[in-house]
Every structure is written in structure tokens, then in C-alpha cells.
Amino acid sequence: MTRELDSMPCHYIGRRLRWAGISVTDETEKYGTWRVYCSFGRFYITYNPLLHMYNALVVPLQKRWYRQVYRMALRKFPDEAYAIVMGADWTELLVGLDNRLVRTKGPSGITRIDWRE
């Protein structure tokens, strides 16, 4: 069963993100890209200083793991590179993983992440 799920990039990525405690809310194929919706750290409505310290320690580690998981997915599914990277929830963390992924500044001054062939 897990081998079948790991044949789809969204499930491959989602399963590995959960290993670092990253909250994955959905994994799906949408509009030709592989989408994995996730969030870092822990969030609560009320302010808690211990939770704030926890997030300050854990979120940088989770972001590093996020990049590593996408690096592994790009190696495993090289033909799906565009769909994997452009469907990422946090594309800005992936700049530098693939030479075709570039950060550009639009005419209005807004920074965009684009795919260059």
C-alpha cells in the first residue's frame, strides 16, 4: 500500500513532511500540479510564551526538512519537477533547489517565483 502511495509525488512529500511534525492538511493533484498543503509550528488562539519558544526552535528545523523533502522528491520524480515545485505551498523556500526555479521582480515591484525552461 505505501509503495503505491509513494508512486504519487504528493503522497510521497506529505508522508515525509509529517516525520518532522509538519502539519499536512491535504495532499492532492490539482490543475496539473502536485499540491501539499501544510503549516509549520503550532498555533493557538491565546498567547503562550512556552509555545512561542517552541516555535522559535522548531520552525527553522521544519523549514530545513521541508527543503530536504522536496529535494528528495525532485530526485525521485525528475519528470514531474515543474508540477512538484510550482504546486508547493511554500515555493519561496525551494528557490535554489532547481536551476529552473527563479525569483523575479515584476513591474509593480512584487517578487514572484517563476519556472524558466
C-alpha positions in Angstrom: 0.0 0.0 0.0 2.7 2.5 0.9 4.7 1.7 -2.3 1.5 2.6 -4.3 1.1 5.9 -2.4 4.8 6.7 -2.8 4.4 6.5 -6.5 2.4 9.8 -6.4 4.6 12.8 -5.6 2.0 14.5 -3.4 1.7 11.5 -1.1 5.5 10.9 -1.1 6.1 14.5 0.0 3.2 14.6 2.5 4.3 11.4 4.3 7.8 12.6 4.7 6.8 16.1 5.9 4.8 14.6 8.7 8.0 12.9 10.0 9.2 16.3 11.2 5.9 17.2 12.8 4.8 19.5 10.0 1.1 19.7 9.9 -0.1 18.4 6.4 -3.8 19.2 5.9 -4.2 17.9 2.3 -2.4 16.1 -0.5 -3.9 16.3 -4.0 -3.3 16.7 -7.7 -4.9 20.0 -8.8 -4.6 21.9 -12.0 -1.7 19.7 -13.2 0.4 20.3 -10.2 1.0 18.2 -7.1 -0.3 20.1 -4.1 0.7 19.5 -0.4 -0.9 22.0 2.0 1.0 22.3 5.2 1.9 24.7 8.1 4.9 25.0 10.4 5.0 25.1 14.2 2.0 25.0 16.5 -0.7 27.7 16.6 -3.2 28.5 19.3 -5.6 31.4 19.8 -4.2 32.6 23.1 -0.6 33.7 23.5 1.6 31.2 25.3 5.3 32.0 26.0 6.3 28.4 26.0 4.6 27.8 22.7 6.4 30.8 21.3 9.8 29.4 22.4 8.8 26.0 21.0 8.0 27.6 17.6 11.2 29.6 17.6 13.2 26.4 18.0 11.2 24.0 15.8 10.1 26.1 12.8 13.6 26.6 11.4 14.2 22.9 11.6 10.9 22.2 9.9 11.7 24.6 7.1 15.1 22.9 6.5 13.3 19.5 6.5 10.8 20.9 4.0 13.6 21.8 1.6 15.2 18.4 2.0 11.9 16.5 1.3 11.4 18.5 -1.9 15.0 17.8 -2.9 14.3 14.1 -2.4 11.1 14.3 -4.4 12.8 16.1 -7.3 15.4 13.3 -7.4 12.8 10.6 -7.3 10.4 12.2 -9.8 12.6 14.3 -12.2 9.9 14.3 -15.0 7.4 15.9 -12.6 9.8 18.7 -11.4 7.6 21.6 -12.7 4.4 20.1 -11.2 6.1 19.4 -7.8 7.8 22.8 -7.4 5.0 25.0 -8.7 2.4 23.2 -6.6 4.4 23.6 -3.4 2.7 25.5 -0.5 5.9 27.4 0.3 7.6 27.8 -3.0 9.9 30.6 -1.7 11.7 28.0 0.4 12.6 26.0 -2.7 14.5 28.7 -4.6 17.9 27.2 -5.2 16.9 23.6 -5.3 16.5 23.6 -9.1 18.2 26.0 -11.5 14.9 26.5 -13.4 13.2 28.0 -10.4 14.0 31.7 -10.3 12.8 34.7 -8.2 11.9 37.7 -10.4 10.6 41.1 -9.6 7.5 42.2 -11.5 6.8 45.7 -12.9 4.8 46.5 -9.8 7.7 45.6 -7.5 6.2 42.4 -6.3 8.6 39.4 -6.1 7.4 36.3 -7.9 8.7 32.8 -8.2 8.8 31.6 -11.8 9.8 28.5 -13.7 12.3 29.1 -16.5 12.8 26.4 -19.2 
